[in-house]
Amino acid sequence: MPAEIERLGLDYLDSKIESWELTKADIADLRVTDYHSVPSSGAHHLYFTQNYRGIPITGALLNLTIHEDVFYESGHRFVGNLAEKINSTTPS
């Protein structure tokens, strides 16, 4: 995945923190789990997962498409105030 595309995606997510009722800490450990581009259209598809200290949060996903500098999201399932809701740092 081009680093520029990943940076665009992360910058977009950062701009949504307030409207999605998240904190910077909630998205501090996001990971791109999958990426593909569509050369014929120029679209880029990024799939993010929310993590806590490197541990993926089950179901905390976002699909994001970037096409001609426009962002399309399918809705996110990130957990707000994540650190307050974690009761263990051992994956289970």
PyRosetta script that sets phi, psi and omega in degrees:
from pyrosetta import init, pose_from_sequence

init()
pose = pose_from_sequence("MPAEIERLGLDYLDSKIESWELTKADIADLRVTDYHSVPSSGAHHLYFTQNYRGIPITGALLNLTIHEDVFYESGHRFVGNLAEKINSTTPS")
pose.set_psi(1, 134.5)
pose.set_omega(1, 177.2)
pose.set_phi(2, -63.6)
pose.set_psi(2, 134.0)
pose.set_omega(2, -179.6)
pose.set_phi(3, -57.9)
pose.set_psi(3, -34.6)
pose.set_omega(3, -180.0)
pose.set_phi(4, -62.8)
pose.set_psi(4, -39.4)
pose.set_omega(4, 179.9)
pose.set_phi(5, -67.7)
pose.set_psi(5, -43.8)
pose.set_omega(5, 178.0)
pose.set_phi(6, -60.6)
pose.set_psi(6, -42.8)
pose.set_omega(6, -179.9)
pose.set_phi(7, -63.7)
pose.set_psi(7, -41.5)
pose.set_omega(7, 177.2)
pose.set_phi(8, -59.3)
pose.set_psi(8, -44.1)
pose.set_omega(8, 179.4)
pose.set_phi(9, -62.9)
pose.set_psi(9, -45.1)
pose.set_omega(9, 179.9)
pose.set_phi(10, -66.7)
pose.set_psi(10, -38.8)
pose.set_omega(10, 176.6)
pose.set_phi(11, -63.0)
pose.set_psi(11, -40.4)
pose.set_omega(11, 177.9)
pose.set_phi(12, -61.7)
pose.set_psi(12, -46.9)
pose.set_omega(12, 179.6)
pose.set_phi(13, -61.3)
pose.set_psi(13, -40.2)
pose.set_omega(13, 178.1)
pose.set_phi(14, -60.7)
pose.set_psi(14, -35.7)
pose.set_omega(14, -179.6)
pose.set_phi(15, -72.2)
pose.set_psi(15, -15.2)
pose.set_omega(15, -177.4)
pose.set_phi(16, -97.9)
pose.set_psi(16, -2.3)
pose.set_omega(16, -174.1)
pose.set_phi(17, -51.1)
pose.set_psi(17, -52.1)
pose.set_omega(17, -175.2)
pose.set_phi(18, -65.7)
pose.set_psi(18, -48.0)
pose.set_omega(18, -176.8)
pose.set_phi(19, -68.5)
pose.set_psi(19, -25.2)
pose.set_omega(19, 177.7)
pose.set_phi(20, -92.0)
pose.set_psi(20, 2.5)
pose.set_omega(20, 179.4)
pose.set_phi(21, 56.5)
pose.set_psi(21, 47.2)
pose.set_omega(21, 177.0)
pose.set_phi(22, -114.7)
pose.set_psi(22, 168.7)
pose.set_omega(22, 173.2)
pose.set_phi(23, -112.6)
pose.set_psi(23, 165.2)
pose.set_omega(23, 176.2)
pose.set_phi(24, -57.6)
pose.set_psi(24, -37.6)
pose.set_omega(24, 179.6)
pose.set_phi(25, -63.7)
pose.set_psi(25, -31.8)
pose.set_omega(25, -179.3)
pose.set_phi(26, -64.0)
pose.set_psi(26, -29.1)
pose.set_omega(26, -178.3)
pose.set_phi(27, -114.6)
pose.set_psi(27, 14.9)
pose.set_omega(27, -177.8)
pose.set_phi(28, -69.6)
pose.set_psi(28, -24.3)
pose.set_omega(28, -175.3)
pose.set_phi(29, -122.1)
pose.set_psi(29, 42.7)
pose.set_omega(29, 176.5)
pose.set_phi(30, -74.3)
pose.set_psi(30, 150.3)
pose.set_omega(30, 176.8)
pose.set_phi(31, -131.5)
pose.set_psi(31, 140.6)
pose.set_omega(31, 170.6)
pose.set_phi(32, -82.9)
pose.set_psi(32, 115.1)
pose.set_omega(32, -177.4)
pose.set_phi(33, -93.3)
pose.set_psi(33, -20.4)
pose.set_omega(33, 178.3)
pose.set_phi(34, -157.6)
pose.set_psi(34, 153.5)
pose.set_omega(34, -180.0)
pose.set_phi(35, -153.2)
pose.set_psi(35, 140.2)
pose.set_omega(35, 166.9)
pose.set_phi(36, -153.5)
pose.set_psi(36, 154.0)
pose.set_omega(36, 178.5)
pose.set_phi(37, -118.2)
pose.set_psi(37, 158.0)
pose.set_omega(37, 177.7)
pose.set_phi(38, -117.8)
pose.set_psi(38, 96.8)
pose.set_omega(38, -175.4)
pose.set_phi(39, -55.9)
pose.set_psi(39, -35.5)
pose.set_omega(39, -177.5)
pose.set_phi(40, -66.4)
pose.set_psi(40, -28.6)
pose.set_omega(40, -179.9)
pose.set_phi(41, -109.5)
pose.set_psi(41, -18.9)
pose.set_omega(41, -176.7)
pose.set_phi(42, 83.2)
pose.set_psi(42, 8.5)
pose.set_omega(42, -179.4)
pose.set_phi(43, -80.4)
pose.set_psi(43, 148.6)
pose.set_omega(43, 176.5)
pose.set_phi(44, -123.6)
pose.set_psi(44, 132.7)
pose.set_omega(44, -179.4)
pose.set_phi(45, -115.7)
pose.set_psi(45, 123.5)
pose.set_omega(45, 179.2)
pose.set_phi(46, -119.2)
pose.set_psi(46, 141.4)
pose.set_omega(46, 179.3)
pose.set_phi(47, -123.3)
pose.set_psi(47, 116.1)
pose.set_omega(47, -176.6)
pose.set_phi(48, -106.4)
pose.set_psi(48, 148.3)
pose.set_omega(48, 169.8)
pose.set_phi(49, -125.6)
pose.set_psi(49, 144.3)
pose.set_omega(49, 177.7)
pose.set_phi(50, -88.5)
pose.set_psi(50, 137.5)
pose.set_omega(50, -178.6)
pose.set_phi(51, -129.6)
pose.set_psi(51, 158.7)
pose.set_omega(51, 172.9)
pose.set_phi(52, -129.3)
pose.set_psi(52, 114.6)
pose.set_omega(52, -176.9)
pose.set_phi(53, 51.4)
pose.set_psi(53, 42.1)
pose.set_omega(53, 177.4)
pose.set_phi(54, 84.3)
pose.set_psi(54, -4.4)
pose.set_omega(54, -178.8)
pose.set_phi(55, -96.5)
pose.set_psi(55, 120.5)
pose.set_omega(55, 178.8)
pose.set_phi(56, -64.4)
pose.set_psi(56, 139.2)
pose.set_omega(56, 176.6)
pose.set_phi(57, -91.1)
pose.set_psi(57, 120.1)
pose.set_omega(57, -177.1)
pose.set_phi(58, -57.2)
pose.set_psi(58, 126.2)
pose.set_omega(58, 175.9)
pose.set_phi(59, 80.8)
pose.set_psi(59, -3.6)
pose.set_omega(59, -177.7)
pose.set_phi(60, -88.7)
pose.set_psi(60, 85.8)
pose.set_omega(60, -171.5)
pose.set_phi(61, -127.1)
pose.set_psi(61, 161.1)
pose.set_omega(61, 171.9)
pose.set_phi(62, -149.1)
pose.set_psi(62, 132.4)
pose.set_omega(62, 171.6)
pose.set_phi(63, -105.1)
pose.set_psi(63, 128.4)
pose.set_omega(63, -177.5)
pose.set_phi(64, -131.3)
pose.set_psi(64, 132.6)
pose.set_omega(64, 175.8)
pose.set_phi(65, -115.5)
pose.set_psi(65, 134.3)
pose.set_omega(65, 175.5)
pose.set_phi(66, -117.0)
pose.set_psi(66, 122.1)
pose.set_omega(66, 179.9)
pose.set_phi(67, -142.0)
pose.set_psi(67, 119.3)
pose.set_omega(67, 179.7)
pose.set_phi(68, 50.9)
pose.set_psi(68, 48.0)
pose.set_omega(68, 178.3)
pose.set_phi(69, 62.7)
pose.set_psi(69, 18.6)
pose.set_omega(69, 173.8)
pose.set_phi(70, -111.9)
pose.set_psi(70, 139.5)
pose.set_omega(70, -177.6)
pose.set_phi(71, -106.6)
pose.set_psi(71, 132.7)
pose.set_omega(71, 177.2)
pose.set_phi(72, -125.2)
pose.set_psi(72, 129.6)
pose.set_omega(72, 179.8)
pose.set_phi(73, -123.6)
pose.set_psi(73, 152.1)
pose.set_omega(73, 178.9)
pose.set_phi(74, -98.6)
pose.set_psi(74, 16.3)
pose.set_omega(74, -175.2)
pose.set_phi(75, 92.4)
pose.set_psi(75, 150.4)
pose.set_omega(75, -179.1)
pose.set_phi(76, -114.1)
pose.set_psi(76, 159.2)
pose.set_omega(76, 174.6)
pose.set_phi(77, -126.1)
pose.set_psi(77, 40.1)
pose.set_omega(77, 178.3)
pose.set_phi(78, -77.2)
pose.set_psi(78, 151.6)
pose.set_omega(78, -178.9)
pose.set_phi(79, -96.3)
pose.set_psi(79, 124.7)
pose.set_omega(79, 176.7)
pose.set_phi(80, -80.2)
pose.set_psi(80, 151.3)
pose.set_omega(80, -178.7)
pose.set_phi(81, 49.9)
pose.set_psi(81, 45.9)
pose.set_omega(81, -173.5)
pose.set_phi(82, -54.9)
pose.set_psi(82, -47.0)
pose.set_omega(82, -176.1)
pose.set_phi(83, -58.0)
pose.set_psi(83, -33.7)
pose.set_omega(83, 179.5)
pose.set_phi(84, -71.3)
pose.set_psi(84, -20.2)
pose.set_omega(84, -175.2)
pose.set_phi(85, -99.1)
pose.set_psi(85, -7.3)
pose.set_omega(85, -178.8)
pose.set_phi(86, -84.4)
pose.set_psi(86, 129.8)
pose.set_omega(86, 178.6)
pose.set_phi(87, -115.2)
pose.set_psi(87, 3.7)
pose.set_omega(87, 179.1)
pose.set_phi(88, -161.7)
pose.set_psi(88, 150.3)
pose.set_omega(88, 175.3)
pose.set_phi(89, -110.8)
pose.set_psi(89, 18.7)
pose.set_omega(89, 174.0)
pose.set_phi(90, -106.8)
pose.set_psi(90, 121.8)
pose.set_omega(90, -178.8)
pose.set_phi(91, -60.3)
pose.set_psi(91, 142.4)
pose.set_omega(91, 175.4)
pose.set_phi(92, -142.7)
pose.dump_pdb("model.pdb")
